[in-house]
Amino acid sequence: MKKFPLVSILCILSGAVIGQAADQPVFQGLVQPYREVNLSSTVQTFITEMKVREGAIVERGDLLVQLYSLSEELELERIGFAVERREFENRGAQNLFAEQLISEDEAMEKAVELRLAQLQYDIVKERLELRSLRAPISGVVVERLYEEGEMVAVGEPILRLVDIATIYVSAYMTVEAARGFPVGAAVQITLAELGEDFEGLQGVVDFIDPRVDPASGLLQVRVIAENPDRVVKPGLRARISRIQ
């Protein structure tokens, strides 16, 4: 059985409806980030540099963590020289073949050797790139779990990021009440904790859970809204009402 968060329990106890706004029912919900990801390593090694601290706003593709990479850098340089040699040999072989001084098989052999060297170069380059951990999303660094010099294991979270430039508000209501919030419906979002000066956000119903909790008789309605200034924080209680 799905576990409801504390805010849904409050809604259950109060019958989900917590007030009226311009003759529209008001429901209480919980603010959640649009996306939340853990940045981890695909190799076991140690950290040479942490590029960001908690609270940093990052863009997708920004370098966040540098892992030890000297071995890969040296291997890439070595194979780079091998590729140059194979390119030289292949050019010579193609010229000789054009002048009919060697067979097609001999020319093809040099071309294959060049391609194999290029593939080996790409493999090592990919391994090197895996040592530079970049932001998979734009967002805010909310937790830094390792420091420079520490060893990291494969798949172990190093940083946690959340995207709150867009937010979700999840509210729980009866099946009957959910009929008033169809997917795509415009919704007003208000947050008392941000004070009277905060005008709220406008969002739309993004998802209605088809599952009804048999214990409470409630289902989840999720509203999505833009939060460009990142004023609204995950974990805050919000109130949603339908915009007619």
N, C-alpha and C positions, 0 to 999 in steps of 0.2 A: 504493500500500500504506500502511495506517495505521502511523504511527510510535508505538512504545510508549515510555512514559517510563522513566526509569532504574530505578524500582522494579520495573517489569515485567521488565526485563532480569535483575535480580537473581532474580526469581521463576523465570525461564526457566532460569537457570544452576543453581538449586537444585531444579528440578522443581516449583516453586510451593509445595509443602508445606514449612513451616519448623519444624514441631513438632507436638506433641499436647497437648491440654488436655482432661482428663477423657475420654480415649479418643476425642476429636474432633480431626480434622485442623485445623491452624492455618495460615492463609494470610496473607501479608504484602500490604498494600495502601498506597495513597497517599491522604491526606486532601485533599479538594477542596472549595471553597466551594459552597454550594447555588446561588448566583447571583452573577454578576460582570458589572457593567455600566459602560460609559463614558458619562459625562454630557457632551453636546456641544450646540452651538448650531445652530439652523436658519437663522440670519442671520449675516452678516459685520459685525461691529461691535467695540467695545472694552469691556473689563470695567470697571465702575465700583466694584464691591465684591465681595470674596470673603468669604463668610459663615462658612466653616469651614476648619479646617486638617487636615492628615493625622492620623489617629487618632481623629477625631471620630465619635461614634456618632450617627447621624441616623435619623429616622423618615420613612416615606413621606410626601411632600408638603412636607417642610421646605424653606425657601428656602436654596439653597446658593450661587448665583452671581447677581449682578445685573448685567445688561448695560445699556449706554447706552439710555435710553428717553425722553429729553425731547421729541423730535420727536413720538413717538406720544402722549405725554401731552397735548401742546398740540393735536394733531389731534383727539384724543378729546374734549377740552373744546370745541373749535370745533363738532364735529358734534353734541355734546350740546345746544348752543344751537339748532342747526338742527332737531333733533328736537322741542325744546320749541315752536318756532315752528310746525312742521308739525302738532303735536298741537293747538295753539290754532286753526289754520286748519281742521283736520278737525272739531273740535267745532262751530265756527261753521257749517261747511258742512252737517253733519248736522242742526243745528237749523233751518237755512234749508230743507233738503229736507223736514224733518218738517212745516214750515209751507207746503210747496209753493211756495216762493219761488225755488228753483233746480231744475234737472233732476237726474234720477238720475245721469246721466253726469258732471255737474259735481261732485256729492257723491262719486261713485266716484273721480274724479280726485284729490281731496284725500286720500281714504283711501289710494290707491296711493302718492301722494307721501310720506305719513307712513310707510308700510311700507318704502319704499325708503330713507328717512332712517334708520329703525331698523336695517335690514340693514347700511347703511354704518357705523353706530355699532358693531354687533357685529363687523364685519370689523376695524375699527381696534382695538377692545378685544382681539380675539384676537391681533393683532400685538403689542399692548402686553404681553399675558401671556406671549408667547414670549420677551420680554426678561428674564423672571424664571425662572431655571432651578431647578426643584425636584427633590428626590430621587425617582426613580421607584420605589425600593425602600427598605425599612428595612435599614440595614447600617452598615458602617464605611468611612470615607474612607481609602483606602490610598495614594492618589497625587494630588498637586495639580500640574498641568502648566503652569498659567499664574498670573500675578500681576495685581493691579489695575493698570489702565492699559494692559495689553497688548491687541493686536488679535487676535481669534479668527476663524478661517475656518469656513465652513459644514461641519459634520460632524467638525470637529477635536476630539478628546477634551480636555476641560478638567479633569475630575475622574474618578477611578476609585473605584467602590464595590464592596464585596463583602458578601454576606449570609452570615455564618457562625453565625447562630443555629440554622441547620440545616446539616449537612454531608453530603457523600458520601464514601465510602471505596471506591475502585476497586481491585479485586484481579484478578489474571490466573491462571487455572487451566485444567486440562485439561477436556475435555468430560465425562469420567467424573466428575471431582471436582465439576464444576458441578451435577451431578444431585443432590448433597447440599445444594445451596443454591437451592431453587426460589424463585420470586418470592413474597414474603410471609413467608418463613421468618424466625424470630427469630434474631438474631446478636449475639454479644458482641464488643465492640470494646475492645481494650486498647492502650495506648501507653507503651512503656518509657521514652520520653524525658520523660514527665511525672512520673516517680518512682513509688515504691511506694504513696504516699498516694492517688494517683489511682485511683479504683475502676473507671474505664472507663465506657463508654456502651453502651446497648442500642439496636440498630437492627433494621431489616428489609431483606430483599433487595428492591430497588426495580426492578432492571433486569438482564437477562441479554442480552448482545450476541449476536445470532444468527450473527454472522460469526466464523469461526475463522481466526486468523493461520496461513497455510500453512507459514511458516518455523518457527514455534515450536510449533504445535499448541494454542495457548492461546486462550481467549476471556475477555472482560471480564465480571466480576460486580460490580455496583454496589450498595452498601448505603447506605441513608439513615438518619440519626439526628439527634435533637434535641440541640442544643448551647447551651442557654439562657444559660449563664454565659460562653460564648465562650472556654472554656479550651482547647479543641482548635483548633489553628491549621492552616490549609491548608499543605500541604507536608510535614507530619509523616508519618512512617511508622507505620502502624497494623497491628495483627494482628486478624484476624477468625476466629471459630469459631462453629459452629452451636450454638444453644441447643435442647436436646431438650425 
